[in-house]
Amino acid sequence: MTSWYSIATADFVFDIPTSVSYISQFMTLLPGDVISTGTPFGVGFGFNPPRYLRAGDVVELGIDRLGASKQMAKAYS
């Protein structure tokens, strides 16, 4: 399996406490809530030529000491 990129929270533009503080101004966060931070640098559109997900590609995300999630891309029909 080829890894196109990997990112850690240390590479975020805003650190976790700043992000949680900002979001907490607009909504109540509860234990177990997930904050989706969007796409990290290195997104497929930024490659030359662009690289997009294809059927069969696997996307994995995880949090150390917490767990991981894998999804396989399927063709839209």
ROVOTI-332863 format. One record per atom (N, C-alpha, C, O): x, y, z; atom name; residue number from 1. Coordinates in nm, 2 decimals, m for minus. Last residue first. Layout:
<nodes>
+--------+--------+--------+----+-----+
:      x :      y :      z :  a :   k :
+--------+--------+--------+----+-----+
:      X :      Y :      Z : CA : NUM :
...
+--------+--------+--------+----+-----+
</nodes>
This chain:
<nodes>
+--------+--------+--------+----+-----+
:      x :      y :      z :  a :   k :
+--------+--------+--------+----+-----+
:  m2.22 :   0.52 :  m0.85 :  N :  77 :
:  m2.31 :   0.47 :  m0.96 : CA :  77 :
:  m2.45 :   0.52 :  m0.94 :  C :  77 :
:  m2.54 :   0.48 :  m1.02 :  O :  77 :
:  m1.89 :   0.57 :  m0.79 :  N :  76 :
:  m2.02 :   0.63 :  m0.78 : CA :  76 :
:  m2.11 :   0.57 :  m0.89 :  C :  76 :
:  m2.06 :   0.57 :  m1.00 :  O :  76 :
:  m1.67 :   0.32 :  m0.66 :  N :  75 :
:  m1.72 :   0.40 :  m0.77 : CA :  75 :
:  m1.86 :   0.45 :  m0.75 :  C :  75 :
:  m1.94 :   0.37 :  m0.70 :  O :  75 :
:  m1.54 :   0.36 :  m0.33 :  N :  74 :
:  m1.62 :   0.28 :  m0.43 : CA :  74 :
:  m1.66 :   0.37 :  m0.54 :  C :  74 :
:  m1.68 :   0.49 :  m0.52 :  O :  74 :
:  m1.27 :   0.34 :  m0.10 :  N :  73 :
:  m1.35 :   0.42 :  m0.20 : CA :  73 :
:  m1.42 :   0.32 :  m0.30 :  C :  73 :
:  m1.36 :   0.22 :  m0.34 :  O :  73 :
:  m1.29 :   0.21 :   0.22 :  N :  72 :
:  m1.25 :   0.19 :   0.08 : CA :  72 :
:  m1.34 :   0.27 :  m0.01 :  C :  72 :
:  m1.46 :   0.26 :   0.00 :  O :  72 :
:  m1.17 :   0.33 :   0.53 :  N :  71 :
:  m1.28 :   0.32 :   0.43 : CA :  71 :
:  m1.22 :   0.29 :   0.30 :  C :  71 :
:  m1.11 :   0.34 :   0.27 :  O :  71 :
:  m1.09 :   0.28 :   0.87 :  N :  70 :
:  m1.05 :   0.26 :   0.73 : CA :  70 :
:  m1.18 :   0.26 :   0.65 :  C :  70 :
:  m1.28 :   0.20 :   0.68 :  O :  70 :
:  m0.98 :   0.42 :   1.17 :  N :  69 :
:  m1.09 :   0.39 :   1.09 : CA :  69 :
:  m1.04 :   0.38 :   0.94 :  C :  69 :
:  m0.96 :   0.46 :   0.90 :  O :  69 :
:  m0.84 :   0.36 :   1.50 :  N :  68 :
:  m0.83 :   0.39 :   1.36 : CA :  68 :
:  m0.96 :   0.35 :   1.29 :  C :  68 :
:  m1.03 :   0.27 :   1.33 :  O :  68 :
:  m0.76 :   0.47 :   1.84 :  N :  67 :
:  m0.81 :   0.38 :   1.74 : CA :  67 :
:  m0.79 :   0.43 :   1.60 :  C :  67 :
:  m0.74 :   0.54 :   1.58 :  O :  67 :
:  m0.61 :   0.56 :   2.07 :  N :  66 :
:  m0.76 :   0.56 :   2.06 : CA :  66 :
:  m0.81 :   0.47 :   1.96 :  C :  66 :
:  m0.90 :   0.39 :   1.99 :  O :  66 :
:  m0.34 :   0.57 :   2.05 :  N :  65 :
:  m0.39 :   0.52 :   2.17 : CA :  65 :
:  m0.54 :   0.52 :   2.17 :  C :  65 :
:  m0.60 :   0.49 :   2.28 :  O :  65 :
:  m0.36 :   0.81 :   1.79 :  N :  64 :
:  m0.28 :   0.73 :   1.87 : CA :  64 :
:  m0.35 :   0.70 :   2.00 :  C :  64 :
:  m0.41 :   0.78 :   2.07 :  O :  64 :
:  m0.62 :   0.80 :   1.56 :  N :  63 :
:  m0.57 :   0.87 :   1.67 : CA :  63 :
:  m0.49 :   0.78 :   1.76 :  C :  63 :
:  m0.54 :   0.68 :   1.81 :  O :  63 :
:  m0.66 :   0.79 :   1.20 :  N :  62 :
:  m0.65 :   0.73 :   1.34 : CA :  62 :
:  m0.60 :   0.83 :   1.44 :  C :  62 :
:  m0.54 :   0.94 :   1.40 :  O :  62 :
:  m0.77 :   0.68 :   0.89 :  N :  61 :
:  m0.74 :   0.79 :   0.98 : CA :  61 :
:  m0.73 :   0.73 :   1.12 :  C :  61 :
:  m0.80 :   0.63 :   1.15 :  O :  61 :
:  m0.74 :   0.58 :   0.55 :  N :  60 :
:  m0.73 :   0.54 :   0.69 : CA :  60 :
:  m0.70 :   0.66 :   0.78 :  C :  60 :
:  m0.61 :   0.74 :   0.74 :  O :  60 :
:  m0.87 :   0.48 :   0.25 :  N :  59 :
:  m0.84 :   0.59 :   0.33 : CA :  59 :
:  m0.84 :   0.55 :   0.48 :  C :  59 :
:  m0.94 :   0.49 :   0.53 :  O :  59 :
:  m0.79 :   0.30 :  m0.03 :  N :  58 :
:  m0.82 :   0.29 :   0.11 : CA :  58 :
:  m0.78 :   0.42 :   0.18 :  C :  58 :
:  m0.66 :   0.46 :   0.16 :  O :  58 :
:  m0.92 :   0.24 :  m0.36 :  N :  57 :
:  m0.83 :   0.31 :  m0.27 : CA :  57 :
:  m0.88 :   0.30 :  m0.13 :  C :  57 :
:  m1.00 :   0.30 :  m0.10 :  O :  57 :
:  m1.14 :   0.13 :  m0.49 :  N :  56 :
:  m1.04 :   0.04 :  m0.43 : CA :  56 :
:  m0.94 :   0.11 :  m0.35 :  C :  56 :
:  m0.87 :   0.04 :  m0.27 :  O :  56 :
:  m1.17 :   0.39 :  m0.72 :  N :  55 :
:  m1.24 :   0.27 :  m0.66 : CA :  55 :
:  m1.13 :   0.18 :  m0.61 :  C :  55 :
:  m1.04 :   0.14 :  m0.69 :  O :  55 :
:  m0.96 :   0.66 :  m0.63 :  N :  54 :
:  m1.02 :   0.57 :  m0.73 : CA :  54 :
:  m1.08 :   0.46 :  m0.66 :  C :  54 :
:  m1.05 :   0.43 :  m0.54 :  O :  54 :
:  m0.90 :   1.00 :  m0.55 :  N :  53 :
:  m0.93 :   0.87 :  m0.51 : CA :  53 :
:  m1.00 :   0.79 :  m0.62 :  C :  53 :
:  m1.07 :   0.85 :  m0.70 :  O :  53 :
:  m0.66 :   1.18 :  m0.76 :  N :  52 :
:  m0.79 :   1.17 :  m0.69 : CA :  52 :
:  m0.81 :   1.03 :  m0.65 :  C :  52 :
:  m0.75 :   0.94 :  m0.70 :  O :  52 :
:  m0.41 :   1.40 :  m0.82 :  N :  51 :
:  m0.43 :   1.26 :  m0.78 : CA :  51 :
:  m0.56 :   1.25 :  m0.70 :  C :  51 :
:  m0.58 :   1.31 :  m0.60 :  O :  51 :
:  m0.29 :   1.62 :  m1.08 :  N :  50 :
:  m0.37 :   1.59 :  m0.96 : CA :  50 :
:  m0.40 :   1.44 :  m0.94 :  C :  50 :
:  m0.41 :   1.37 :  m1.04 :  O :  50 :
:   0.05 :   1.58 :  m1.20 :  N :  49 :
:  m0.09 :   1.60 :  m1.22 : CA :  49 :
:  m0.17 :   1.57 :  m1.09 :  C :  49 :
:  m0.12 :   1.50 :  m1.00 :  O :  49 :
:   0.08 :   1.75 :  m0.91 :  N :  48 :
:   0.09 :   1.78 :  m1.06 : CA :  48 :
:   0.14 :   1.65 :  m1.13 :  C :  48 :
:   0.26 :   1.62 :  m1.12 :  O :  48 :
:  m0.13 :   1.80 :  m0.63 :  N :  47 :
:  m0.03 :   1.73 :  m0.70 : CA :  47 :
:  m0.03 :   1.77 :  m0.85 :  C :  47 :
:  m0.13 :   1.82 :  m0.90 :  O :  47 :
:  m0.35 :   1.93 :  m0.52 :  N :  46 :
:  m0.23 :   2.00 :  m0.52 : CA :  46 :
:  m0.12 :   1.93 :  m0.59 :  C :  46 :
:  m0.01 :   1.99 :  m0.62 :  O :  46 :
:  m0.56 :   1.74 :  m0.52 :  N :  45 :
:  m0.57 :   1.85 :  m0.62 : CA :  45 :
:  m0.43 :   1.92 :  m0.63 :  C :  45 :
:  m0.41 :   1.98 :  m0.74 :  O :  45 :
:  m0.49 :   1.58 :  m0.29 :  N :  44 :
:  m0.47 :   1.53 :  m0.43 : CA :  44 :
:  m0.47 :   1.64 :  m0.53 :  C :  44 :
:  m0.40 :   1.63 :  m0.63 :  O :  44 :
:  m0.32 :   1.76 :  m0.03 :  N :  43 :
:  m0.44 :   1.71 :  m0.09 : CA :  43 :
:  m0.42 :   1.68 :  m0.24 :  C :  43 :
:  m0.33 :   1.74 :  m0.30 :  O :  43 :
:  m0.12 :   1.88 :   0.11 :  N :  42 :
:  m0.08 :   1.76 :   0.03 : CA :  42 :
:  m0.20 :   1.69 :  m0.03 :  C :  42 :
:  m0.19 :   1.58 :  m0.09 :  O :  42 :
:  m0.25 :   1.96 :   0.43 :  N :  41 :
:  m0.18 :   1.99 :   0.31 : CA :  41 :
:  m0.14 :   1.87 :   0.23 :  C :  41 :
:  m0.13 :   1.76 :   0.30 :  O :  41 :
:  m0.57 :   1.80 :   0.51 :  N :  40 :
:  m0.44 :   1.85 :   0.54 : CA :  40 :
:  m0.37 :   1.89 :   0.41 :  C :  40 :
:  m0.41 :   1.86 :   0.30 :  O :  40 :
:  m0.91 :   1.90 :   0.52 :  N :  39 :
:  m0.80 :   1.83 :   0.45 : CA :  39 :
:  m0.67 :   1.89 :   0.48 :  C :  39 :
:  m0.65 :   2.01 :   0.48 :  O :  39 :
:  m1.08 :   1.91 :   0.84 :  N :  38 :
:  m1.07 :   1.93 :   0.70 : CA :  38 :
:  m0.95 :   1.86 :   0.64 :  C :  38 :
:  m0.89 :   1.77 :   0.71 :  O :  38 :
:  m1.13 :   1.85 :   1.10 :  N :  37 :
:  m1.05 :   1.97 :   1.07 : CA :  37 :
:  m1.03 :   1.99 :   0.92 :  C :  37 :
:  m0.96 :   2.09 :   0.89 :  O :  37 :
:  m1.40 :   1.77 :   1.29 :  N :  36 :
:  m1.34 :   1.74 :   1.16 : CA :  36 :
:  m1.26 :   1.87 :   1.12 :  C :  36 :
:  m1.32 :   1.98 :   1.11 :  O :  36 :
:  m1.42 :   1.65 :   1.60 :  N :  35 :
:  m1.40 :   1.78 :   1.53 : CA :  35 :
:  m1.33 :   1.75 :   1.40 :  C :  35 :
:  m1.21 :   1.71 :   1.40 :  O :  35 :
:  m1.65 :   1.45 :   1.77 :  N :  34 :
:  m1.54 :   1.45 :   1.68 : CA :  34 :
:  m1.53 :   1.59 :   1.61 :  C :  34 :
:  m1.64 :   1.63 :   1.56 :  O :  34 :
:  m1.74 :   1.38 :   2.11 :  N :  33 :
:  m1.76 :   1.46 :   1.98 : CA :  33 :
:  m1.63 :   1.45 :   1.90 :  C :  33 :
:  m1.52 :   1.45 :   1.96 :  O :  33 :
:  m1.67 :   1.25 :   2.34 :  N :  32 :
:  m1.70 :   1.17 :   2.23 : CA :  32 :
:  m1.72 :   1.25 :   2.10 :  C :  32 :
:  m1.72 :   1.19 :   1.99 :  O :  32 :
:  m1.83 :   1.49 :   2.55 :  N :  31 :
:  m1.74 :   1.38 :   2.54 : CA :  31 :
:  m1.77 :   1.29 :   2.42 :  C :  31 :
:  m1.89 :   1.25 :   2.41 :  O :  31 :
:  m1.94 :   1.78 :   2.36 :  N :  30 :
:  m1.96 :   1.68 :   2.46 : CA :  30 :
:  m1.86 :   1.57 :   2.45 :  C :  30 :
:  m1.80 :   1.55 :   2.34 :  O :  30 :
:  m1.96 :   2.13 :   2.31 :  N :  29 :
:  m1.89 :   2.00 :   2.28 : CA :  29 :
:  m1.91 :   1.90 :   2.40 :  C :  29 :
:  m1.90 :   1.94 :   2.51 :  O :  29 :
:  m2.18 :   2.35 :   2.19 :  N :  28 :
:  m2.15 :   2.28 :   2.31 : CA :  28 :
:  m2.08 :   2.15 :   2.26 :  C :  28 :
:  m2.14 :   2.07 :   2.19 :  O :  28 :
:  m2.08 :   2.62 :   1.98 :  N :  27 :
:  m2.15 :   2.50 :   2.00 : CA :  27 :
:  m2.10 :   2.43 :   2.13 :  C :  27 :
:  m1.99 :   2.46 :   2.17 :  O :  27 :
:  m1.93 :   2.86 :   1.97 :  N :  26 :
:  m2.04 :   2.85 :   1.88 : CA :  26 :
:  m2.13 :   2.72 :   1.91 :  C :  26 :
:  m2.25 :   2.72 :   1.87 :  O :  26 :
:  m1.71 :   2.84 :   2.13 :  N :  25 :
:  m1.78 :   2.96 :   2.13 : CA :  25 :
:  m1.91 :   2.95 :   2.06 :  C :  25 :
:  m2.00 :   3.04 :   2.08 :  O :  25 :
:  m1.59 :   2.60 :   2.07 :  N :  24 :
:  m1.68 :   2.60 :   2.19 : CA :  24 :
:  m1.75 :   2.73 :   2.20 :  C :  24 :
:  m1.85 :   2.74 :   2.28 :  O :  24 :
:  m1.42 :   2.66 :   1.86 :  N :  23 :
:  m1.55 :   2.59 :   1.83 : CA :  23 :
:  m1.64 :   2.60 :   1.95 :  C :  23 :
:  m1.77 :   2.61 :   1.93 :  O :  23 :
:  m1.21 :   2.78 :   2.02 :  N :  22 :
:  m1.29 :   2.86 :   1.91 : CA :  22 :
:  m1.42 :   2.79 :   1.89 :  C :  22 :
:  m1.52 :   2.86 :   1.89 :  O :  22 :
:  m1.12 :   2.57 :   2.18 :  N :  21 :
:  m1.17 :   2.70 :   2.24 : CA :  21 :
:  m1.26 :   2.77 :   2.14 :  C :  21 :
:  m1.36 :   2.83 :   2.18 :  O :  21 :
:  m1.04 :   2.39 :   1.99 :  N :  20 :
:  m1.15 :   2.35 :   2.08 : CA :  20 :
:  m1.21 :   2.48 :   2.14 :  C :  20 :
:  m1.33 :   2.49 :   2.15 :  O :  20 :
:  m0.83 :   2.53 :   1.87 :  N :  19 :
:  m0.94 :   2.49 :   1.79 : CA :  19 :
:  m1.06 :   2.46 :   1.88 :  C :  19 :
:  m1.18 :   2.50 :   1.85 :  O :  19 :
:  m0.66 :   2.57 :   2.09 :  N :  18 :
:  m0.71 :   2.68 :   2.02 : CA :  18 :
:  m0.83 :   2.65 :   1.94 :  C :  18 :
:  m0.93 :   2.72 :   1.94 :  O :  18 :
:  m0.59 :   2.30 :   2.15 :  N :  17 :
:  m0.66 :   2.38 :   2.25 : CA :  17 :
:  m0.73 :   2.51 :   2.18 :  C :  17 :
:  m0.84 :   2.54 :   2.22 :  O :  17 :
:  m0.46 :   2.21 :   1.90 :  N :  16 :
:  m0.59 :   2.16 :   1.95 : CA :  16 :
:  m0.66 :   2.25 :   2.05 :  C :  16 :
:  m0.78 :   2.27 :   2.03 :  O :  16 :
:  m0.34 :   2.49 :   1.70 :  N :  15 :
:  m0.32 :   2.37 :   1.79 : CA :  15 :
:  m0.46 :   2.33 :   1.84 :  C :  15 :
:  m0.56 :   2.40 :   1.82 :  O :  15 :
:  m0.36 :   2.56 :   1.35 :  N :  14 :
:  m0.40 :   2.60 :   1.49 : CA :  14 :
:  m0.39 :   2.47 :   1.58 :  C :  14 :
:  m0.43 :   2.36 :   1.54 :  O :  14 :
:  m0.24 :   2.41 :   1.15 :  N :  13 :
:  m0.22 :   2.56 :   1.16 : CA :  13 :
:  m0.25 :   2.61 :   1.30 :  C :  13 :
:  m0.18 :   2.69 :   1.35 :  O :  13 :
:  m0.08 :   2.10 :   1.24 :  N :  12 :
:  m0.20 :   2.18 :   1.21 : CA :  12 :
:  m0.16 :   2.33 :   1.22 :  C :  12 :
:  m0.07 :   2.37 :   1.29 :  O :  12 :
:   0.13 :   1.94 :   1.31 :  N :  11 :
:   0.14 :   2.01 :   1.18 : CA :  11 :
:   0.02 :   2.10 :   1.15 :  C :  11 :
:   0.02 :   2.17 :   1.05 :  O :  11 :
:   0.06 :   1.81 :   1.54 :  N :  10 :
:   0.17 :   1.91 :   1.55 : CA :  10 :
:   0.18 :   2.00 :   1.43 :  C :  10 :
:   0.24 :   2.11 :   1.43 :  O :  10 :
:  m0.11 :   1.62 :   1.45 :  N :   9 :
:  m0.17 :   1.74 :   1.50 : CA :   9 :
:  m0.07 :   1.85 :   1.52 :  C :   9 :
:  m0.10 :   1.97 :   1.52 :  O :   9 :
:   0.03 :   1.49 :   1.14 :  N :   8 :
:   0.01 :   1.49 :   1.29 : CA :   8 :
:  m0.05 :   1.62 :   1.33 :  C :   8 :
:  m0.04 :   1.72 :   1.26 :  O :   8 :
:  m0.01 :   1.31 :   0.84 :  N :   7 :
:   0.00 :   1.44 :   0.91 : CA :   7 :
:  m0.03 :   1.41 :   1.06 :  C :   7 :
:  m0.11 :   1.33 :   1.10 :  O :   7 :
:   0.09 :   1.17 :   0.54 :  N :   6 :
:   0.06 :   1.15 :   0.67 : CA :   6 :
:   0.08 :   1.28 :   0.75 :  C :   6 :
:   0.17 :   1.35 :   0.72 :  O :   6 :
:   0.03 :   1.07 :   0.20 :  N :   5 :
:   0.07 :   1.17 :   0.30 : CA :   5 :
:   0.03 :   1.12 :   0.44 :  C :   5 :
:  m0.07 :   1.04 :   0.45 :  O :   5 :
:   0.02 :   0.84 :   0.05 :  N :   4 :
:   0.04 :   0.96 :  m0.02 : CA :   4 :
:   0.08 :   1.07 :   0.08 :  C :   4 :
:   0.17 :   1.16 :   0.04 :  O :   4 :
:   0.14 :   0.52 :   0.08 :  N :   3 :
:   0.09 :   0.63 :   0.16 : CA :   3 :
:   0.12 :   0.76 :   0.09 :  C :   3 :
:   0.24 :   0.79 :   0.07 :  O :   3 :
:   0.06 :   0.22 :  m0.08 :  N :   2 :
:   0.13 :   0.35 :  m0.09 : CA :   2 :
:   0.06 :   0.45 :   0.00 :  C :   2 :
:  m0.06 :   0.47 :  m0.01 :  O :   2 :
:   0.09 :  m0.12 :   0.00 :  N :   1 :
:   0.00 :   0.00 :   0.00 : CA :   1 :
:   0.09 :   0.12 :   0.00 :  C :   1 :
:   0.19 :   0.13 :   0.07 :  O :   1 :
+--------+--------+--------+----+-----+
</nodes>
